[in-house]
Amino acid sequence: MMHPHHRFDAAAIKDAIDPYDFYLKELGLPRYGYQSGVWRVAGTCPFHDDRKAGSFKVNTETGAFKCWSCGASGGDIIAFRQQRNDLDFIDTLRTLTQDWRISSC
Ligand SMILES: [Zn+2]
């Protein structure tokens, strides 16, 4: 149980989670593992009714994401989690900390 006044450190969370591993877990990146480069097609876009993979890409180094179809975008995995799950910033950090079992941040 976390202390109710526990403070979350966004930088420490980003340091602890590799963007590739994050998107692997969230979106099943390995199916597209043959691609080279840091920007990879990451399956269908979770932000619009996407029928065909191709327009949604993630940056496996920075965690940034962008959909060339609906325009959804963000600069890191925190932004992805926040937008996808419609959370406020603190709840985003809280769920990431829990999901990835980050103990001290
Ligand atoms: Zn989209």
Residues whose N, C-alpha, C, O or C-beta is under 5 A from the ligand:
A	BS01	ZN	C45 F47 H48 C67 S69 C70 G71 A72
